[in-house]
Amino acid sequence: MTQPEHSPLGKPSAYADHYDPTLLFPLPRAPKRAEIGLTGALPFGGADLWTAYELSWLNPRGKPQVAIAHITVPADSTHIVESKSFKLYLNSFNNSVFADADAVRAALRRDLSAAIWQGGPMMASVGVKLLTPELFDREPIHELDGLNLDRLDVECSRYQPAPDLLTAAFDEQPVQETLVSGLLKSNCLVTGQPDWGSVQISYAGPQIEQGGLLQYIVSFRNHNEFHEQCVERLFTDLWTRCRPNKLTVYARYTRRGGLDINPWRSSHPGPLPANVRTARQ
């Protein structure tokens, strides 16, 4: 019972308002990775950066508390957490008493870490940072840095992933550049509802033809896959067809149900990006 169709997505769900970690529904990463040829060592590392905007619990005197949670899920975990189940799990905190914010953070870290490894060896735990109301006005808004591909006047007619649109100048001097687009759109794997995002592609190697890259990003428009899977498909197609020496793909998706999911995949070690939302998030 670990397939997307068995998850709470697209189904009526009871509102559980008392703490219940069994509401989390993990999904294995391996099947979707196998679809794009990733069956052995991964060509990337990285993480999924989640932001939970609707987190609340009761203090020992019964007074509601609120916070924003920044959650970091390692990309090498065996499972992801289906987003609606994550939302239902967060709802279960609403009428539950916790001693303080540290106790909430500890519960989130424990439960999510257990979910993403599903009883196997826990190679890395989930990172959890809670922002309480006095810190809310320090939350910045910033667009992804890079040269904007959306300036290009290209014709778009393909709306399923088309990696053949990707080309690179293999006979010319290599370059290092960062390209961005706000035209990434895909659909939820289960419900078919639209997911809107922006993507940043940083690479070093043969120069990627920008018009074809923008058309390729647009080609995800009618594709049904979860955010994490879309970014790994983007990375794998670019890695295979354009053969960069280094590659990082980072997408920030608009929130749904009080959650946003922002996958980051990189071919080389480096610090994670700051979990800073864009204007549309």
Backbone as CSV, one residue per row, in Angstrom:
resi,resn,N_x,N_y,N_z,CA_x,CA_y,CA_z,C_x,C_y,C_z
1,MET,0.839,-1.208,0.000,0.000,0.000,0.000,0.880,1.266,0.000
2,THR,1.892,1.282,-0.856,2.780,2.437,-0.921,2.766,3.081,-2.306
3,GLN,1.693,2.877,-3.060,1.572,3.502,-4.365,0.788,4.810,-4.237
4,PRO,1.035,5.783,-5.144,0.346,7.068,-5.039,-1.175,6.951,-4.995
5,GLU,-1.730,5.990,-5.742,-3.194,5.864,-5.760,-3.760,5.405,-4.417
6,HIS,-2.914,4.890,-3.528,-3.374,4.475,-2.203,-3.276,5.599,-1.173
7,SER,-2.714,6.734,-1.575,-2.521,7.860,-0.657,-3.842,8.605,-0.464
8,PRO,-3.878,9.583,0.463,-5.111,10.359,0.670,-5.428,11.327,-0.466
9,LEU,-4.513,11.510,-1.407,-4.721,12.476,-2.481,-6.006,12.183,-3.260
10,GLY,-6.806,13.230,-3.481,-8.011,13.100,-4.298,-9.146,12.375,-3.620
11,LYS,-9.032,12.123,-2.311,-10.081,11.412,-1.584,-10.568,12.268,-0.418
12,PRO,-11.844,12.132,-0.035,-12.307,12.815,1.174,-11.511,12.316,2.374
13,SER,-11.178,13.234,3.281,-10.359,12.875,4.437,-10.964,13.465,5.699
14,ALA,-11.002,12.659,6.739,-11.475,13.145,8.033,-10.438,14.099,8.613
15,TYR,-10.904,15.099,9.334,-10.029,16.076,9.970,-9.633,15.549,11.343
16,ALA,-8.418,15.039,11.440,-7.902,14.563,12.733,-7.145,15.703,13.388
17,ASP,-7.614,16.179,14.540,-6.998,17.347,15.158,-6.224,17.005,16.426
18,HIS,-5.927,15.720,16.634,-5.054,15.304,17.727,-3.884,14.519,17.139
19,TYR,-2.741,14.809,17.668,-1.459,14.347,17.129,-1.489,12.878,16.723
20,ASP,-1.151,12.635,15.445,-1.214,11.275,14.908,-0.172,11.093,13.795
21,PRO,1.021,10.594,14.134,2.060,10.416,13.106,1.737,9.325,12.093
22,THR,0.752,8.473,12.376,0.408,7.428,11.406,-0.278,8.005,10.162
23,LEU,-0.633,9.285,10.203,-1.239,9.919,9.029,-0.244,10.115,7.887
24,LEU,1.050,10.104,8.184,2.064,10.284,7.150,2.053,9.096,6.193
25,PHE,2.084,9.390,4.887,2.024,8.348,3.866,3.299,8.410,3.025
26,PRO,4.274,7.546,3.311,5.520,7.563,2.531,5.335,6.885,1.173
27,LEU,6.064,7.391,0.187,6.089,6.803,-1.149,7.544,6.518,-1.530
28,PRO,7.838,5.338,-2.060,9.230,5.028,-2.415,9.700,5.868,-3.603
29,ARG,10.943,6.299,-3.544,11.514,7.064,-4.653,11.891,6.150,-5.830
30,ALA,12.236,4.914,-5.553,12.867,4.042,-6.554,12.051,3.842,-7.836
31,PRO,10.732,3.591,-7.777,10.018,3.305,-9.030,10.084,4.436,-10.046
32,LYS,9.884,5.685,-9.614,9.936,6.795,-10.554,11.364,7.051,-11.029
33,ARG,12.341,6.803,-10.174,13.730,6.935,-10.613,14.070,5.880,-11.664
34,ALA,13.539,4.677,-11.503,13.806,3.626,-12.490,13.264,4.012,-13.863
35,GLU,12.158,4.752,-13.898,11.574,5.186,-15.174,12.530,6.052,-15.987
36,ILE,13.420,6.779,-15.302,14.361,7.651,-16.018,15.779,7.079,-15.984
37,GLY,15.883,5.778,-15.698,17.155,5.089,-15.795,18.052,5.192,-14.585
38,LEU,17.523,5.643,-13.455,18.329,5.776,-12.240,18.088,4.557,-11.355
39,THR,18.924,3.541,-11.525,18.754,2.301,-10.770,19.957,1.967,-9.909
40,GLY,21.049,2.659,-10.075,22.240,2.410,-9.271,22.618,3.653,-8.502
41,ALA,23.921,3.966,-8.534,24.388,5.180,-7.870,23.774,6.409,-8.535
42,LEU,23.311,7.332,-7.726,22.663,8.528,-8.255,23.705,9.511,-8.782
43,PRO,23.407,10.206,-9.890,24.338,11.212,-10.407,24.240,12.547,-9.673
44,PHE,23.444,12.600,-8.630,23.232,13.851,-7.903,23.086,13.576,-6.418
45,GLY,23.294,14.635,-5.647,22.882,14.699,-4.252,21.870,15.821,-4.137
46,GLY,21.487,16.130,-2.913,20.573,17.252,-2.759,19.557,17.045,-1.664
47,ALA,18.474,17.785,-1.767,17.439,17.755,-0.742,16.153,18.335,-1.299
48,ASP,15.064,18.034,-0.607,13.765,18.649,-0.860,13.503,19.628,0.281
49,LEU,13.336,20.891,-0.056,13.111,21.933,0.938,11.612,22.221,1.016
50,TRP,11.016,21.903,2.143,9.589,22.123,2.354,9.393,23.348,3.245
51,THR,8.312,24.075,3.012,7.881,25.114,3.942,6.437,24.836,4.325
52,ALA,6.190,24.773,5.619,4.835,24.555,6.144,4.371,25.855,6.789
53,TYR,3.370,26.478,6.179,2.898,27.781,6.640,1.751,27.674,7.637
54,GLU,1.173,26.494,7.775,-0.017,26.340,8.618,0.252,25.319,9.713
55,LEU,1.060,25.712,10.671,1.421,24.846,11.790,0.952,25.505,13.079
56,SER,0.166,24.766,13.876,-0.346,25.300,15.131,-0.512,24.170,16.138
57,TRP,-0.376,24.502,17.413,-0.550,23.546,18.503,-0.996,24.325,19.746
58,LEU,-1.263,23.633,20.835,-1.657,24.260,22.093,-0.502,24.200,23.083
59,ASN,-0.313,25.294,23.827,0.677,25.243,24.899,0.047,24.596,26.135
60,PRO,0.799,24.358,27.205,0.227,23.657,28.381,-0.972,24.363,29.009
61,ARG,-1.196,25.641,28.744,-2.354,26.351,29.258,-3.508,26.369,28.256
62,GLY,-3.353,25.646,27.140,-4.411,25.546,26.143,-4.455,26.678,25.149
63,LYS,-3.461,27.558,25.183,-3.443,28.694,24.265,-2.818,28.274,22.936
64,PRO,-3.474,28.564,21.798,-2.897,28.199,20.502,-1.579,28.919,20.225
65,GLN,-0.672,28.202,19.611,0.615,28.721,19.160,0.704,28.511,17.650
66,VAL,1.439,29.377,16.962,1.613,29.213,15.521,3.094,29.349,15.175
67,ALA,3.466,28.751,14.043,4.846,28.833,13.570,4.871,28.492,12.083
68,ILE,5.951,28.876,11.440,6.287,28.425,10.093,7.420,27.416,10.237
69,ALA,7.325,26.307,9.517,8.360,25.278,9.587,9.115,25.185,8.269
70,HIS,10.434,25.223,8.346,11.303,24.905,7.216,11.819,23.487,7.427
71,ILE,11.588,22.625,6.461,11.884,21.195,6.592,12.778,20.773,5.441
72,THR,13.850,20.063,5.752,14.815,19.615,4.747,14.845,18.094,4.724
73,VAL,14.474,17.512,3.567,14.441,16.060,3.393,15.592,15.657,2.472
74,PRO,16.520,14.824,2.918,17.649,14.448,2.054,17.192,13.682,0.814
75,ALA,17.814,13.994,-0.327,17.412,13.380,-1.597,17.772,11.907,-1.670
76,ASP,18.680,11.451,-0.817,19.050,10.035,-0.861,18.189,9.186,0.069
77,SER,17.155,9.756,0.657,16.225,8.951,1.451,15.497,7.980,0.537
78,THR,15.047,6.881,1.103,14.375,5.867,0.283,12.954,6.269,-0.082
79,HIS,12.350,7.187,0.674,10.958,7.565,0.459,10.791,9.085,0.517
80,ILE,9.726,9.551,-0.117,9.220,10.900,0.096,7.932,10.781,0.909
81,VAL,7.412,11.912,1.347,6.123,11.924,2.047,5.100,12.586,1.138
82,GLU,4.016,11.883,0.873,2.950,12.430,0.022,2.390,13.683,0.703
83,SER,2.200,14.744,-0.089,1.975,16.062,0.491,0.641,16.198,1.225
84,LYS,-0.433,15.574,0.729,-1.703,15.699,1.450,-1.614,14.995,2.805
85,SER,-0.940,13.865,2.841,-0.781,13.179,4.124,0.038,14.036,5.091
86,PHE,1.003,14.765,4.555,1.797,15.678,5.380,0.898,16.768,5.959
87,LYS,0.004,17.302,5.120,-0.918,18.326,5.592,-1.840,17.764,6.671
88,LEU,-2.387,16.570,6.470,-3.258,15.963,7.478,-2.503,15.716,8.782
89,TYR,-1.249,15.305,8.656,-0.407,15.104,9.838,-0.214,16.423,10.592
90,LEU,0.074,17.498,9.867,0.246,18.797,10.525,-1.055,19.246,11.184
91,ASN,-2.188,18.973,10.551,-3.476,19.317,11.164,-3.656,18.626,12.509
92,SER,-3.067,17.447,12.645,-3.261,16.680,13.879,-2.584,17.341,15.083
93,PHE,-1.748,18.342,14.837,-1.146,19.085,15.948,-2.113,20.125,16.528
94,ASN,-3.174,20.455,15.791,-3.949,21.657,16.093,-4.545,21.689,17.496
95,ASN,-5.060,20.569,17.983,-5.649,20.525,19.326,-4.833,19.644,20.266
96,SER,-3.546,19.551,19.984,-2.658,18.747,20.815,-1.744,19.658,21.628
97,VAL,-1.487,19.276,22.864,-0.672,20.088,23.775,0.793,19.674,23.661
98,PHE,1.663,20.655,23.476,3.106,20.434,23.488,3.729,21.422,24.463
99,ALA,4.792,20.990,25.103,5.411,21.819,26.138,5.906,23.146,25.577
100,ASP,6.482,23.106,24.375,7.021,24.317,23.758,7.343,24.019,22.295
101,ALA,7.884,25.024,21.601,8.205,24.864,20.185,9.273,23.794,19.974
102,ASP,10.185,23.651,20.918,11.225,22.622,20.780,10.615,21.226,20.772
103,ALA,9.572,21.015,21.567,8.913,19.711,21.583,8.214,19.437,20.255
104,VAL,7.639,20.463,19.653,7.012,20.307,18.339,8.078,19.976,17.296
105,ARG,9.180,20.714,17.326,10.255,20.467,16.366,10.789,19.045,16.500
106,ALA,10.946,18.576,17.724,11.457,17.221,17.944,10.487,16.180,17.385
107,ALA,9.179,16.391,17.578,8.190,15.448,17.054,8.218,15.424,15.528
108,LEU,8.286,16.595,14.909,8.356,16.659,13.453,9.589,15.928,12.935
109,ARG,10.716,16.193,13.540,11.957,15.573,13.077,11.910,14.057,13.244
110,ARG,11.425,13.594,14.380,11.348,12.148,14.636,10.403,11.457,13.665
111,ASP,9.205,12.003,13.495,8.188,11.344,12.678,8.558,11.358,11.194
112,LEU,9.037,12.500,10.708,9.381,12.601,9.293,10.614,11.770,8.961
113,SER,11.579,11.732,9.857,12.774,10.911,9.627,12.396,9.440,9.536
114,ALA,11.508,9.001,10.415,11.057,7.609,10.361,10.317,7.323,9.059
115,ALA,9.526,8.280,8.590,8.731,8.060,7.377,9.602,7.941,6.136
116,ILE,10.636,8.770,6.015,11.406,8.788,4.764,12.380,7.620,4.649
117,TRP,12.590,6.884,5.753,13.448,5.691,5.681,12.657,4.415,5.860
118,GLN,11.401,4.503,6.237,10.472,3.367,6.261,11.042,2.105,6.893
119,GLY,11.591,2.248,8.095,12.066,1.076,8.824,13.457,0.624,8.459
120,GLY,14.050,1.178,7.397,15.411,0.829,7.023,16.416,1.643,7.816
121,PRO,17.699,1.454,7.542,18.726,2.239,8.238,18.519,3.733,7.989
122,MET,18.568,4.524,9.041,18.371,5.962,8.925,19.722,6.610,8.647
123,MET,19.982,6.885,7.357,21.287,7.405,6.956,21.432,8.898,7.250
124,ALA,20.344,9.608,7.298,20.348,11.035,7.616,18.956,11.412,8.077
125,SER,18.876,12.322,9.023,17.572,12.708,9.540,17.061,13.945,8.811
126,VAL,15.791,14.199,8.985,15.157,15.388,8.430,15.573,16.605,9.257
127,GLY,15.861,17.711,8.569,16.135,18.957,9.273,14.852,19.742,9.473
128,VAL,14.669,20.293,10.658,13.463,21.067,10.964,13.864,22.355,11.675
129,LYS,13.400,23.478,11.148,13.597,24.783,11.774,12.238,25.433,11.930
130,LEU,11.908,25.875,13.136,10.631,26.545,13.376,10.854,28.043,13.535
131,LEU,10.019,28.817,12.851,10.028,30.266,12.985,8.769,30.675,13.737
132,THR,8.940,31.269,14.883,7.812,31.734,15.673,7.458,33.167,15.263
133,PRO,6.269,33.661,15.647,5.759,34.919,15.084,6.698,36.108,15.163
134,GLU,7.525,36.205,16.200,8.414,37.361,16.300,9.477,37.378,15.203
135,LEU,9.608,36.262,14.469,10.585,36.178,13.384,9.945,36.265,12.002
136,PHE,8.624,36.345,11.940,7.937,36.291,10.641,8.376,37.421,9.707
137,ASP,8.576,38.632,10.249,8.896,39.750,9.361,10.338,39.712,8.867
138,ARG,11.080,38.693,9.262,12.423,38.508,8.728,12.437,37.551,7.538
139,GLU,11.277,37.015,7.189,11.188,36.089,6.065,11.246,36.876,4.749
140,PRO,12.310,36.739,3.984,12.430,37.528,2.755,11.678,36.900,1.586
141,ILE,11.499,37.695,0.540,11.001,37.227,-0.754,12.069,37.575,-1.782
142,HIS,12.472,36.587,-2.572,13.535,36.824,-3.553,13.342,35.876,-4.725
143,GLU,13.450,36.418,-5.925,13.348,35.581,-7.114,14.662,34.831,-7.342
144,LEU,14.590,33.727,-8.042,15.782,32.948,-8.342,16.734,33.773,-9.205
145,ASP,18.009,33.750,-8.852,19.013,34.510,-9.582,19.420,33.782,-10.856
146,GLY,19.702,34.556,-11.914,20.181,33.974,-13.157,19.638,34.717,-14.362
147,LEU,20.124,34.346,-15.530,19.663,34.926,-16.786,18.298,34.338,-17.122
148,ASN,17.311,35.210,-17.346,15.925,34.766,-17.501,15.672,34.265,-18.928
149,LEU,15.383,32.978,-19.041,15.070,32.393,-20.342,13.745,32.892,-20.911
150,ASP,12.862,33.370,-20.047,11.517,33.739,-20.493,11.529,34.967,-21.411
151,ARG,12.672,35.621,-21.535,12.798,36.754,-22.456,12.750,36.298,-23.910
152,LEU,12.998,35.001,-24.156,13.112,34.487,-25.515,11.732,34.299,-26.135
153,ASP,11.587,34.715,-27.384,10.320,34.580,-28.102,10.363,33.276,-28.905
154,VAL,10.050,32.173,-28.221,10.119,30.867,-28.868,8.716,30.337,-29.114
155,GLU,8.599,29.497,-30.111,7.331,28.817,-30.376,7.276,27.540,-29.559
156,CYS,6.161,27.312,-28.865,6.010,26.132,-28.013,4.807,25.330,-28.499
157,SER,5.032,24.053,-28.749,3.935,23.215,-29.239,3.946,21.828,-28.616
158,ARG,4.915,21.555,-27.741,5.020,20.228,-27.135,4.844,20.371,-25.632
159,TYR,3.936,19.575,-25.079,3.565,19.741,-23.683,3.674,18.449,-22.884
160,GLN,4.522,17.547,-23.347,4.998,16.407,-22.571,6.518,16.420,-22.680
161,PRO,7.238,15.992,-21.629,8.690,16.146,-21.613,9.346,15.663,-22.905
162,ALA,10.115,16.552,-23.513,10.721,16.305,-24.826,12.220,16.578,-24.746
163,PRO,12.998,15.639,-24.212,14.437,15.878,-24.053,15.177,16.080,-25.368
164,ASP,14.587,15.665,-26.495,15.244,15.889,-27.791,15.349,17.369,-28.136
165,LEU,14.642,18.228,-27.402,14.753,19.669,-27.604,16.069,20.223,-27.053
166,LEU,16.754,19.448,-26.233,17.979,19.901,-25.585,19.185,19.664,-26.482
167,THR,19.954,20.708,-26.729,21.205,20.596,-27.472,22.251,21.467,-26.798
168,ALA,23.518,21.181,-27.076,24.622,21.954,-26.510,25.730,22.080,-27.544
169,ALA,26.570,23.109,-27.376,27.662,23.396,-28.317,28.911,22.618,-27.896
170,PHE,28.976,21.361,-28.277,30.068,20.492,-27.840,31.406,20.861,-28.481
171,ASP,31.385,21.562,-29.609,32.618,21.891,-30.325,33.147,23.278,-29.979
172,GLU,32.509,23.954,-29.031,32.936,25.296,-28.654,33.488,25.302,-27.231
173,GLN,34.027,26.434,-26.828,34.585,26.561,-25.491,33.488,26.381,-24.438
174,PRO,33.780,25.660,-23.356,32.776,25.498,-22.308,32.486,26.814,-21.606
175,VAL,31.325,26.872,-20.986,30.887,28.074,-20.270,30.431,27.673,-18.870
176,GLN,30.224,28.686,-18.073,29.608,28.496,-16.758,28.531,29.553,-16.621
177,GLU,27.287,29.134,-16.430,26.201,30.105,-16.355,25.036,29.559,-15.543
178,THR,24.173,30.490,-15.154,22.959,30.157,-14.407,21.768,30.725,-15.157
179,LEU,20.809,29.861,-15.461,19.628,30.219,-16.238,18.377,29.961,-15.411
180,VAL,17.361,30.806,-15.562,16.127,30.653,-14.787,14.913,30.794,-15.693
181,SER,13.816,30.211,-15.255,12.532,30.370,-15.938,11.406,30.283,-14.923
182,GLY,10.378,31.105,-15.132,9.171,31.027,-14.311,8.042,30.291,-14.996
183,LEU,8.356,29.556,-16.079,7.315,28.909,-16.881,7.213,27.404,-16.636
184,LEU,7.806,26.920,-15.573,7.666,25.502,-15.251,6.264,25.237,-14.723
185,LYS,5.600,24.274,-15.318,4.298,23.814,-14.830,4.208,22.321,-15.092
186,SER,3.706,21.608,-14.122,3.401,20.195,-14.284,2.082,19.938,-13.573
187,ASN,1.667,18.698,-13.519,0.406,18.348,-12.857,0.657,17.286,-11.796
188,CYS,-0.156,17.306,-10.761,-0.055,16.295,-9.711,-0.233,14.904,-10.311
189,LEU,0.590,13.975,-9.897,0.562,12.615,-10.422,-0.778,11.932,-10.206
190,VAL,-1.448,12.250,-9.106,-2.691,11.552,-8.758,-3.930,12.352,-9.160
191,THR,-3.977,13.629,-8.791,-5.199,14.411,-9.009,-5.233,15.113,-10.355
192,GLY,-4.075,15.295,-10.988,-4.021,16.035,-12.236,-4.126,17.539,-12.066
193,GLN,-4.164,18.023,-10.823,-4.241,19.462,-10.583,-2.904,20.131,-10.916
194,PRO,-2.929,21.393,-11.376,-1.690,22.041,-11.822,-0.756,22.395,-10.677
195,ASP,0.523,22.236,-10.942,1.589,22.656,-10.034,2.431,23.695,-10.770
196,TRP,2.582,24.874,-10.176,3.263,25.990,-10.816,4.618,26.203,-10.159
197,GLY,5.646,26.446,-10.967,6.963,26.596,-10.381,7.894,27.475,-11.192
198,SER,9.023,27.774,-10.579,10.150,28.429,-11.227,11.343,27.505,-11.089
199,VAL,12.259,27.550,-12.057,13.391,26.638,-12.045,14.677,27.412,-12.328
200,GLN,15.731,26.996,-11.635,17.069,27.561,-11.819,18.015,26.437,-12.217
201,ILE,18.753,26.638,-13.306,19.688,25.645,-13.817,21.077,26.273,-13.851
202,SER,21.980,25.761,-13.032,23.363,26.235,-12.997,24.252,25.111,-13.505
203,TYR,25.166,25.446,-14.413,26.001,24.380,-14.980,27.329,24.944,-15.459
204,ALA,28.278,24.037,-15.640,29.547,24.336,-16.285,29.782,23.252,-17.322
205,GLY,30.124,23.669,-18.554,30.322,22.691,-19.617,29.920,23.260,-20.952
206,PRO,29.653,22.403,-21.939,29.207,22.886,-23.246,27.974,23.776,-23.098
207,GLN,27.964,24.899,-23.804,26.860,25.849,-23.653,25.555,25.247,-24.170
208,ILE,24.546,25.282,-23.322,23.230,24.751,-23.672,22.491,25.775,-24.524
209,GLU,21.867,25.316,-25.605,21.097,26.198,-26.469,19.851,26.647,-25.708
210,GLN,19.736,27.964,-25.492,18.740,28.485,-24.558,17.309,28.353,-25.069
211,GLY,17.098,28.550,-26.360,15.733,28.429,-26.870,15.193,27.026,-26.694
212,GLY,16.002,26.035,-27.021,15.575,24.652,-26.841,15.364,24.306,-25.381
213,LEU,16.198,24.883,-24.507,16.037,24.639,-23.075,14.705,25.193,-22.579
214,LEU,14.350,26.392,-23.013,13.066,26.958,-22.599,11.913,26.113,-23.129
215,GLN,11.989,25.681,-24.376,10.939,24.823,-24.928,10.846,23.516,-24.138
216,TYR,11.983,22.992,-23.730,11.992,21.757,-22.928,11.316,21.978,-21.579
217,ILE,11.613,23.087,-20.917,10.969,23.384,-19.630,9.455,23.484,-19.819
218,VAL,9.025,24.165,-20.873,7.596,24.310,-21.153,6.956,22.955,-21.457
219,SER,7.733,22.012,-21.982,7.176,20.714,-22.375,6.670,19.896,-21.185
220,PHE,6.971,20.305,-19.969,6.436,19.630,-18.776,4.993,20.045,-18.485
221,ARG,4.441,20.925,-19.262,3.186,21.601,-18.921,2.019,20.657,-18.676
222,ASN,1.913,19.562,-19.412,0.815,18.611,-19.210,1.294,17.286,-18.620
223,HIS,2.478,17.299,-18.046,3.083,16.078,-17.516,2.647,15.858,-16.069
224,ASN,2.268,14.635,-15.740,1.801,14.296,-14.391,2.920,13.617,-13.601
225,GLU,3.481,14.349,-12.667,4.507,13.807,-11.772,4.623,14.717,-10.560
226,PHE,5.091,14.145,-9.444,5.334,14.959,-8.265,6.528,15.887,-8.497
227,HIS,6.631,16.929,-7.665,7.691,17.932,-7.829,9.076,17.292,-7.853
228,GLU,9.329,16.415,-6.878,10.658,15.806,-6.760,11.017,15.035,-8.030
229,GLN,10.035,14.349,-8.576,10.267,13.528,-9.762,10.507,14.395,-10.995
230,CYS,9.808,15.514,-11.105,10.018,16.423,-12.236,11.438,16.976,-12.223
231,VAL,11.912,17.384,-11.067,13.255,17.956,-10.995,14.314,16.904,-11.310
232,GLU,14.108,15.683,-10.856,15.077,14.636,-11.176,15.043,14.278,-12.663
233,ARG,13.892,14.375,-13.289,13.800,14.163,-14.742,14.527,15.291,-15.478
234,LEU,14.307,16.529,-15.050,15.018,17.666,-15.626,16.524,17.462,-15.521
235,PHE,16.980,17.132,-14.332,18.416,16.942,-14.109,18.954,15.835,-15.014
236,THR,18.293,14.696,-15.039,18.794,13.540,-15.777,18.844,13.814,-17.277
237,ASP,17.818,14.457,-17.818,17.816,14.782,-19.248,18.939,15.753,-19.593
238,LEU,19.136,16.786,-18.775,20.217,17.736,-19.022,21.580,17.066,-18.891
239,TRP,21.737,16.234,-17.892,23.008,15.544,-17.634,23.365,14.608,-18.796
240,THR,22.350,13.929,-19.307,22.579,12.943,-20.366,22.787,13.590,-21.725
241,ARG,21.957,14.567,-22.062,21.969,15.111,-23.420,22.968,16.256,-23.594
242,CYS,23.205,17.022,-22.551,24.080,18.197,-22.678,25.467,17.979,-22.083
243,ARG,25.627,16.931,-21.319,26.914,16.473,-20.794,27.724,17.581,-20.096
244,PRO,27.119,18.289,-19.159,27.888,19.296,-18.409,28.885,18.628,-17.469
245,ASN,29.898,19.378,-17.078,30.833,18.893,-16.068,30.240,19.013,-14.672
246,LYS,29.446,20.063,-14.482,28.749,20.283,-13.227,27.328,20.737,-13.551
247,LEU,26.388,20.323,-12.709,24.988,20.689,-12.945,24.227,20.757,-11.635
248,THR,23.446,21.811,-11.476,22.527,21.944,-10.348,21.172,22.387,-10.884
249,VAL,20.115,21.702,-10.473,18.749,22.065,-10.842,17.960,22.296,-9.554
250,TYR,17.315,23.452,-9.481,16.587,23.857,-8.278,15.245,24.425,-8.717
251,ALA,14.162,23.871,-8.196,12.823,24.365,-8.536,12.095,24.788,-7.270
252,ARG,11.369,25.888,-7.383,10.510,26.342,-6.298,9.076,26.364,-6.816
253,TYR,8.238,25.553,-6.178,6.839,25.407,-6.583,5.938,26.217,-5.652
254,THR,4.865,26.767,-6.206,3.923,27.511,-5.385,3.234,26.565,-4.404
255,ARG,2.814,27.142,-3.303,2.264,26.312,-2.225,0.876,25.795,-2.569
256,ARG,0.557,24.655,-1.980,-0.791,24.095,-2.038,-1.082,23.527,-0.661
257,GLY,-2.259,23.858,-0.114,-2.609,23.363,1.209,-1.655,23.823,2.289
258,GLY,-1.105,25.037,2.112,-0.203,25.573,3.128,1.199,25.007,3.082
259,LEU,1.543,24.279,2.019,2.869,23.667,1.881,3.475,24.025,0.540
260,ASP,4.765,24.340,0.524,5.474,24.355,-0.741,6.628,23.361,-0.673
261,ILE,6.996,22.819,-1.847,8.037,21.792,-1.968,9.019,22.281,-3.024
262,ASN,10.302,22.304,-2.656,11.311,22.929,-3.506,12.525,22.007,-3.626
263,PRO,12.535,21.125,-4.648,13.628,20.164,-4.781,14.901,20.818,-5.343
264,TRP,16.037,20.381,-4.822,17.364,20.851,-5.245,18.234,19.631,-5.486
265,ARG,18.786,19.526,-6.716,19.645,18.396,-7.063,20.933,18.935,-7.680
266,SER,22.069,18.381,-7.251,23.358,18.884,-7.717,24.329,17.733,-7.923
267,SER,25.138,17.856,-8.985,26.122,16.821,-9.304,27.346,16.890,-8.413
268,HIS,27.510,17.967,-7.664,28.730,18.171,-6.887,28.365,18.676,-5.491
269,PRO,29.216,18.417,-4.513,28.913,18.861,-3.144,28.854,20.384,-3.057
270,GLY,28.030,20.846,-2.179,27.903,22.280,-1.966,26.824,22.559,-0.949
271,PRO,26.775,23.788,-0.442,25.753,24.138,0.545,24.367,24.170,-0.086
272,LEU,23.372,23.796,0.681,21.997,23.908,0.214,21.631,25.378,0.046
273,PRO,20.750,25.682,-0.900,20.287,27.071,-1.010,19.450,27.439,0.208
274,ALA,19.432,28.722,0.502,18.539,29.197,1.560,17.101,28.975,1.116
275,ASN,16.268,28.542,2.049,14.860,28.278,1.722,14.090,29.601,1.731
276,VAL,14.311,30.382,0.663,13.711,31.716,0.541,12.636,31.673,-0.539
277,ARG,11.431,32.086,-0.201,10.329,31.956,-1.144,10.365,33.043,-2.210
278,THR,9.789,32.713,-3.358,9.606,33.682,-4.428,8.266,34.391,-4.233
279,ALA,8.025,35.421,-5.029,6.802,36.213,-4.856,5.547,35.374,-5.045
280,ARG,5.573,34.418,-5.969,4.375,33.607,-6.243,4.117,32.573,-5.156
281,GLN,5.093,32.332,-4.305,4.889,31.335,-3.258,4.193,31.918,-2.034
